[in-house]
Amino acid sequence: MDKRKLEEALFKVLMVISTLIVMGSLTVVMVIVLMRGLPALNLAMLTQLPRDLDRQGGVLNAIVGSLLIGLGATAAAMILSVPIVFYLQKDYAGRSRLASVVRLALDILWGIPSIVYGAFGLIIMLYLGMHGSLLGGIIVISLVELPIMVRAMDEVVRLVPGGLKDASYALGATRLETTTRVIWRQVLPGIVTGVLLAFGRGIGDAAGVLLTTGYTDKLPTSLMDPVGSLPLAIFNLLLSPFPEVQQRAYASGAILLAMVLLVSIIARVLARRFERHVVR
């Protein structure tokens, strides 16, 4: 057999094995969580607050808390991300040293464990005299999401055909008009995907909120109130010595898993919907 064909066949086998490992890992996680959590999963888990030392009621406080943290952090990160992404393009910062340094800094921030962000947030909160709160969680998770969102958007924007921008300039459009009316429509599917995936990361992060949000069985009424979250609820329930409470932890894990999968599906659907404006 020709050497090139042998190499091609080898790499095809490796790709198939890698795909099977990834899909198999996801399947195993889902099966284990569902098998252990389904007996305790019911409507009360979604609609009631915990009571009787977490033996009764549900995890409504954690669901609402995770959504509030994720939505607030994603909104804050997006407000900061979009201007950064467009500034990094060659029409503004070009291939300057500043753009390269910013991209390197974002890559480093992406690799920092979220517990480090949590520790940083805790130090700032102690300095300002704050306690664990919804606001603290939003700030820390927005820092976790920011490099993910910026780098994902940055790669999408850099794929926009140069000829499309040249055509816009040739018609008399300014850089700002080209950015907002031409490039934005081209990269919208990628931006939507990046935002929703960052949101999925935000609602599932445990280390970042462990030190900054506190924990409560009640629903928050202001940004300065402590707040529960699903990752912390799972952690706390698994520490219980009661088997029925531990079972509720797996049910909470199933809820979180369903939320993340739903966000991923929505990202795919919206990306395909907006792709009709993309020039291939």
Secondary structure, DSSP 8 states (H G I E B T S, - for coil): --HHHHHHHHHHHHHHHHHHHHHHHHHHHHHHHHHHHGGG-SHHHHHS--BTTTTBS--HHHHHHHHHHHHHHHHHHHHHHHHHHHHTSTTTTTT-HHHHHHHHHHHHHHHS-HHHHHHHHHHHHHHHT--S-HHHHHHHHHHHHHHHHHHHHHHHHTTS-HHHHHHHHHTT--HHHHIIIIIHHHHHHHHHHHHHHHHHHHHH--HHHHTTS---SS---STTS----HHHHHHHHHT-S-HHHHHHHHHHHHHHHHHHHHHHHHHHHHHHHHGGG---
